[in-house]
Amino acid sequence: MTQYQKPPPPGIRRILWAVRLKFEAMTAIAMLETWEKLLVYCLLFGLICLFWWSFLHYSPSHYAYLSRRCAYYIWGDESLSPGHEMRTWIWNHLGGATGRAAEPVAAVGKGVKIDL
């Protein structure tokens, strides 16, 4: 006769137990022995760590590359910074900046330092 594990009392432990049970049933890990489960979980953890390390290691340089390409397609020049140009455009067109107040914001997009 098959003996089933009793569920833990209601709360977070039961939710985690249900998630683990569903994951093991869906991936057929429930049929493995304990040492096999440990091996599969260690490999899965290692792959997840490698994915996050590579994502965090290579993303900043890739975002810089995408930023330059975006500036090229929008303004025709890779040396322009999309962040400053967009902030200037938003401030001037949507923020309603006019007169003396708009000068420092417009100068930021051009890389000019203004002493206030």
N, C-alpha and C positions, 0 to 999 in steps of 0.2 A: 504494500500500500504506500502511496506517495505521501510524504509529509511536507506540508507547505510551511513556509516561514510566516510567523504571525506579524502583521503590520505593527509598527510602533504607534504610540498614542498620537492623537491629532496634533497638528502643529507643523513646524518647519521640518522636523525629522521625518514625518510621514510624507511630506511633499518631496524631500530629497530621496527618500526610499522609493517612492513611486517613479521618479525620474530615472533613478538607477535601474530599477526593474524593467522599465520600458526600453531603456537604452540597451541593456543586456539582452533582452528578448529580441529586439529589432536587429541587432548585429550578431546574434547567435553566440555571444560571449557567455551566456548562462550555461551553455553545454560544456564549457572548458573546465579543466581542473584549476585549482587555485594558483599554481605556479604558472600555468599558461595565461590565466587572466592577468597576473602580475606582469608577465612579459609583454602582453598586448597593450596594457595600460602604460607601461614604461615607453614603449615605442610610440604610442599615440602622444604621450606627453612630450617626448623628444621632438616629434614632428611639429607639434604646436609651438614649442619654444623656438625652433628654427624658423618657422614662419614669422612669428612676431619679431624675432631679432632681425631678420632680413627686411621686414616691413619698416621697422623703426630705423634701421641703418640706412636704407636706400631711399626712403620716402622724401627726406628733405632735399636731396639733390635732384630727385625727379620732379618735385614740385617747383624748384627753381627753374628747371628746364621747361616745364609746362608754362610757367609764368612768362618766360622769354618768348616762347612760341605764341602765346596768347597776345602779348604786346606786338609781335610782328604782324599777326593777322588783323589786329584791330587798328594799330597806328602805323604799321609799315616799318617799324624800327624796333629791333630787339633790345636796344639800350634803354628804352623807356620803361619805367616801372609802372605796371598796371595798377598797383595799389594807390600810388600818389595821384595818378591821372584820374582814376575813378573817384577818389575822395574829393578831388578838386571839382570834377564835373557835378557830383552829387551836391556838394556844398553850394556851388554857384547856381545850379538850375533848380534844385529842389529845396535847398535851405533858405533861399531868398537873400543871400548875402549880396550886398551892394555897397558901393562907395569904399571908404577906408577900411572897413571890416573885411572886405573880400581880398584885399591886397596880400596879406600874409598867407592866406590859404592858396591863392593862385600862384604865389612864389614857391610854395612847398613843392608843387608838381614840377617846377623847373629846376629844383635843386638850389635855390637861392636862400641864403641865410639872412634873416631879417631880425634886427635887434628892436625889441619893443620897449 
